[in-house]
Amino acid sequence: MSTQTKLRILADAAKYDASCASSGSRRRGSRAGLGSTQSVGICHSYTPDGRCISLLKVLLTNACVYDCSYCVNRISSSTPRAAFGTEELSQLTIDLYRRNYIEGLFLSSGIVKSPDETMARLSAVAEQLRHRHRFRGYIHLKAVPGASEAALAAAGRYADRLSANVELPTQEDLSMLAPAKRMEDVEASMSSIRRLRDISEGERREAKKARKQLRGRALPPRFAPAGQSTQMVVGATRSPDRAILNTAERLYGRHRLRRVYYSAFSPIPAPAGSLPPNPPPLVREHRLYQADWLIRNYGFQVSELFDTKVPNLDLELDPKLAWALRHRERFPVDLNRASKESLLRVPGIGARGAHRILAQRRHQLLRVEDLPELGIDGRKAAVFVVGVGSRPGEERGLDRVDLRARFVAAARKTRFVGGLGGAAQLELFSPGRGRG
């Protein structure tokens, strides 16, 4: 089988993995090596000069001893099989890099014989790229759940990021669709990666102290400097959004993951009877990413993002706006007195917006009308804030019984106009009716 044919099969087989967008590596280039990475990101990111840089996303092989129902590469599938050799794939990566097609490699694989055997083959490709080809570009390797800590340690010496995919949010889901996988194996791999990273950073700290006395002493190499991530498939089982985000929150807390990626289930050829016939709406995946962002960066807990009787996120409104509408008693927030934490809870005000408000109010008192000048979406925020000049008890629409319906209508109209390629400033309220 030609390399081109293998690439077509194995690149297509890798498209179901969403966890390839990565950042955080600081591997520097050198005159003796090829490529480099940047801390701002590699896959699906832009460099300061505007270039979009990407990874070769491919499987080492799509042959697999597992029979996961949702996976097109399961052992019972009739999909064509292929496998790269170590030298073949490493040379392909270098050739594509030299042609300016890629900046790095995202490498996964079906399970060959055992988790340790699979990890050894993945590590061999990365080792050859680093040592033989002196490749300094980005490398993301799959961490196979169930692999030994020694196998993971070998992979982390060459990879910028490792990712052990949990795939499904509960053990019940795994038992139903992926009987060979266990949640405890996935978390054991994550724990090993975290422990190995902690050891590596500790050794580097000690080496830095020693360098003051021993000039020229080389620092130990970083272990997976861009950290670890994971992926969960959404919609392959009946698990609601609350269960998915509870698992994500637990993994963030226990294993210090950089990211959890959410991939909407996509029907595959010759599906198993236990799979749903249709994919979930893509907006569900989008809402999960929005909720995940609130958990990681805005101090929200999973329990806050759901109505007690509804286990799924609102598909019509973003999670922060939906939360604010359920908790109107916490508003309005005073732009000139509120803490950063309170400002971050206001729909339409993000981290940059909160920072600008805090900086600007040192010099002047802010009005609600000043929000657009600070780069803040006043259409959302104006309902939930007050500023200088706002009269006590002034009607801003916060108590309207139809407030949610108005936000939903505005969101639908925005999506409709955007879909036509236009951009319009849409009003939540008609002029003179409680608008700030």
N, C-alpha and C positions, 0 to 999 in steps of 0.2 A: 504494500500500500504506500502511495507517495506521501511525502510530508504535507503537500497541499491538501490532499484528501483527508489526512488525519486532522489537520488544522480546521477544516470545515466541520468535521464531525464533532471534535472535542471543544471547539469554541462555541458551537451551537448548544452543546450539552451543558456548558457552563453558564448559560444566560439566565438560569433560574436562581442563581445566587446573587442576592442584592447587596451583600456586605463587602463590596469591593471599594467603596468610596472611603478613603482613609487619609489621615493626617497625623501630624505629631512627630514624624521622624526628623532627625537632624544629622543624617549621614552626609558628610561633606565630600565634595569631589576633590580630585587631585590630578596632577599632571600625569601620574602613572596609571590612572584608572579611567574608566568610562562612566559618564553619568553622575548624577547627584540627586539628592532629595531636598525639599524645602519644608520648613515647619508649617507653612500655611496649607499644605495639602498636595496630593498627587492626582488621584483619580477624580474625574469630573470636577476639576478645579481650574482656576485661572491664575497664571503667574502675574507678577506686577506689570509686565509688559503686555498683558492681554492674551497670551497664548493659552489655549486649552490643552492640557496635558492628560494623557490617559495611559492605562495599563493594558498589556496583553492579558486578556481574561480567558483562561483555558483550563481544561482538565488534563492531568497527566494520563489518565485512562478513564473511560466511562464503563469499564467492566467493574462489577461490584458483587460482593457475596451477600449483601443485604437485600431485603425485599420490601422496602418502604413503599407503601401504596401510592404516595403522592409524587414519587420520583420517577422520571422517565428512564433513568439508568438502572432501575431495580433489576435483580437477577432474572425475574420472570418476564421482563420486557423483551420485545423482539427488535428493539432498536439496534442499528449497526454498531459494532464495537470497534474501538481503535485504541492504540496506546503509543505514546512517545517514548523513545529511549532517552536516557539522561543527556547524552551528548547532543542528540538530535534537537531536543527542546531548548537546551541552553544556547546552542548555535543559532536556532531560529530566533530566540529572544534578542541576541546580539545583532543579527542581521536586520531585524525590524527596527531596533534602536538606531542603528547606523543609517537607516533610511528615513529616520525622523518620524516613524509611525507611532512609536510608543516612548514612554519614559520609565517603564518598569513592568513588573510581572505580577499578576494575581493568579496563583496556582492552587488548584484544588484537585481532588481525585476521588474516584470510586474506591471502595475498600478492597484492597488486594490481599488475600490470605488472612491478614490480621491488621489491627490498628498500628502496631509497631512496624510491621513490614511496609505499610503504606507511608508512615511518617519517614521511614528511612529513605524511601524513594523520593519523596518530596524534598527532603533535606539534601539529598545528593545533587539534585538540580541546582538548588540555591548555593551549595558549596562550590560547585563547579563554576557557576557564574561569578562568585566572589573571588575565588582563588585563581582559577585558570584564566578567566576572561577579565579579571579585575574590574568587574562591574560594580559601580557605586550607585546605581539607580535603585528605585523602590522595589522591594519584594514583599509580597503578602502571601503567606502560606496558610493553608488550612491546618488547624490543630485537630487531629482525629480523636474524638472522644474514646476513652479507653486505652489510649497510648500511654506508655510508661513515662515517668518524669524524665528519665534519661533520654528518651526519644524526643520529648518536647524540648529539653535543654539543648540538644543538638540542633533542632530547627531554629530556636530562638537566637542562636549565635549568628545566623545568616539572614534571618528575616527581619524586616522592619515592623511588621505586625503579624500576629497570629489570631485566628478566629476559630473557636470551637462552636459550631452551630447547634443551638438547642432545638431548632426546627418547630417544635410544638410546645405550647405553654404548660401542659400538665403531663404527669406520668400516665394518666388514663388515656390521653390522646396518643401518646407514644405507643402504649400497649396496643391500641386499636389499629394504628396505621404504620408503626415502625417497631415491630415486636423485638427486633435485635438491639434497639437502643434503650438506654436507661438514663433518666435524669441525673442520677447520682454519678454516672460515668462522665457526663458532660460537665457537671459542676466540679468533679474531681480534677478534670483537665484544666478548668478555669482556675481552680485553687493552686494547682502546680505552676501555672504561668504567672499568677500573681506572686507566689512565693519566690520563684526564680528571678522575677524582676526586682523584688525587694532585695534579694541577696546581691544581685548585680549592682544596684544603686548603692548599697552599703559598701561594697568593695571599692567602687569608684570614689566614694567620699573619703574612705581611708587612704586610697592612693593619692588623692589630691592633697591631703594633709602631709603625706610622706614626700611629695614632690618639693615641698619647701626645703627639706633637708637633702634630698637626692635629686638633683636637677637632671632633667632628661628622662626620668622614669616614665615609661609609657603607661597610660591609664588602661585598665581592663576594658574590653569591648562591652558595649551596651547589649543587654538582652532585650530583644523585641522593643526597641525604643519608642515605637508608635503605639504600644500597648496591645490590647486585645478587644475584639468585638464579637458579636454573635448575630444570628438571624432567627426570626420566627415567621413561619408561614401563617397567613391570616385567611380564615375562611374555609380551610380544609376540614375542620371539625366544628362542632357547635359551641366551642368555648367562646364566651363573650369577651368584649374588650376589657372588662374589668379583670378577668383572669389573665389575659395577655399582659396587661400593664402591671399587675401584681407580680408576675414572674419577672418582668423587666426591672421593676423597682428592687426586688430581692437580689437580682444578679448585679445591678449597679452597686448596691450596698455591700455585698459579700466579696465581690471579685474586682471591684474598681474597673469595670468595663468602660471603654471610651464611647462605644455606641452599641445600641441594639437596633438592628435593621428589621423592618417589617416588609414582608413580601406577600402581596395579595395572591392567593392560590390561583393558579392558571391551569385549566384543564389540559391534560396531556394525552397523547395517543394511547389508545387501548387502556383506558383507565380502569382501576379496580372498582368493583361495585360499591365499596364503602365510601367512595368519594362523592361529593356533591356534583350534580351535572353542570352547574354554572358557576362562574367565578363571583366573588363578592364585588360590590361596587368599589371602584378605585378610590372614591372619596373616603371610604372607611380606612384604607391604608393611610391616606393623607391625614385624617383626624388622629390616628395613632401617632404619627410623627409629630403632630402639633402637641399632643398631650405629653409625649416623651420629652419634648423640648421644655415644657412647663415644669416637668419633674426634675430635669437636670439643671435648669438654669434659673427658674423663677420661684423655687421653694415650695411648689405644690406637692401635696401627697396624693396618691392614687385615690384614696377614699373621698377626697374633696371634689374630684372631677366627675362624679357620678351621682345622679339622683338615687336615693336609697332603693327605689323600686325598679329602676331601669339600669340593667347591667352593661348597656352599650352606649357609646358616645353619640351625641347628637350629630346627625349627618348634615343638618341644615346650617348649623352655626359652629364656629370654632370653639374649642373647649374652654378658653378663658372667658369668652363672651357668654357662653351657656352658663358657666359658673357664676358670673356676675349677675345675670338675670335671676338666678336662684337665690342670690344673697344680696338683694337690694338694700338690706338693712345696713350693710357696710359702706354704703355710699350716700351722698357724694364725698369724694376725697378733696381736701383743700390743696391746691397746687403749691401754695406758699408755706405750708406747714407739714405736709405729710412726709413720712419717712420714705426711704428708697423702697423698702419692702411693700409699703402700701401703694406706692405709685406703680410698681410692677404688677400689681393685681388689677390695674385699670385696663379694660379693653382698649386696644389701640396704642397703648404706651409700652414700648419695648425697653430693652436694657439701654440702648443708646438714647432713647427719648427720656427715660428717667434721669440718666446722667446729665443731659442737656438742661432739664428742668432744675435739677439741683445746682448746676453751675450758674444758670441765668438768674435764679432768684437771689443769688448773693448780691446782685447788682440792681435788681429792680423787682417790684411786685408784678406777678404774672396775672394776666387775664385769660379767660378761656379762649378768647379770640386769638391769643398769641400762639396757640398750639401748632397750627400749620407752619408758622415761621420757624418752629423748632423741629420740623420734619415729622410731626406726629399726626396721625389720622384723626382729625377732629370730628369726623362723622361718627365715630364710635365713642371716643373719649369724652366729648362734650356732654353727653348724657350723664356721665358718672363723676364729674369733677366740678368744683367751684373755684373761682379766683377772685382777685380784687375787682370790686364793682358788682359782684354777684349778690343780689339782695337775699336776705334770709327768707327761706320758704319760696323762693322764686321757682316757678314751674319750668322744669327742663325736660319733662317727659319721663322722669324716673319712675313715677307712680302710675303711668298709663297701663291699663289692662291689656292694651294691644301692642305693647312695646316689643315683645318678642316677634309678633307677626310682622311688624314694620322692619325689624332687622332682617328677618327672613326674606321679605320682599326685596329689600335693598341688596342683599347678598345674591339673590337669584338674578336680579337685573344687572348687577355688576358682572356676573359670570356670563350672562347672555351677551352683553355689550362686548366684553373681552373676547368672547368666542368669535365675534364678527371682526376682530382686529381693531376695534375702536377702544378709546379710553375716555371715560366721562366722569365728571364730578357729580355723584348722585347724592341727593338730599334724603335724610331719614325722615325729616318732618317738612311739611310745606311751609313757606315763609309765614312768620307771625304766629306759629303754633308751638310754642315752647322750645324753640330751637336756640341753643346757646351761641 
